[in-house]
Amino acid sequence: MSEVKRDQRIRKFVDGKLQGALLLRVLLYAFCCFTVVTVMILTWRIVVSGPARMFYTHFDELWFQYAPVVIALLLLLPLVMIDVIRFSHRFVGPMLRMRRAMKELAEGGKVEPIRFRKNDFWHEAADHFNMLLRRVQEQDEQLAKVKQQVEPPELVSQ
């Protein structure tokens, strides 16, 4: 078995809600682009090209002329979607780690400083979280010291 590098991501689809919404958005954009271009070309052919013909004949000619382009775009669409998932992992992954660390800190657990991968987004957010973490940890230590000073010493049993 080969060892996974520290900067490699094992899971790409880590936040289904957000990354699924991005993929749905890509599909919507692709559909809108396809529809607008088709209507634009169809309108151009009907208005500008030659004598009047039956409407449906334009669709046959459109398909004959542009089918290779449509097929190529349909073949590229999965690659675009995979790239969107991989790219989104650069900001979804860090936020997932930050959310987990904030939840752990809020529950009083031990939290280590966060370090994002080199190509991830929001390094400044990790720096700010780490500053806040240090402050909370310092205040917890001060509170523990004050509690020790305030609590009466236990009576030594004789």
C-alpha angles and dihedrals in degrees: 000000000000119000116245114238118240093244095049119100117223099192118039099180100062104144108039095186096054099033091043089053089051091051091048088051091052090051091048092051091048091050092047092049092048092048095047093047092047093050091045094051092043092050091047091051093047096046103035110024118085132289125348115279137175111289097238093056088069090060092053092051092044091054092047093050101038105030093102090053092049092048091048091050091048089051091050095048095078089050090052090049092050090049091050090053092048093046094046090054087069090068103021094054095052092048091049090053091046092050091050092048092048091050091049091048092048090052090053097252129144110271126190121213113272122243119183125207118269096256096041122111127239101041087153090059089054090050091051091047090051091051089051091046091054090049093050091047091050091049091049090053092048091048091051090051092050091049090053091051095046099045112089114244113257115257113254109236115232 
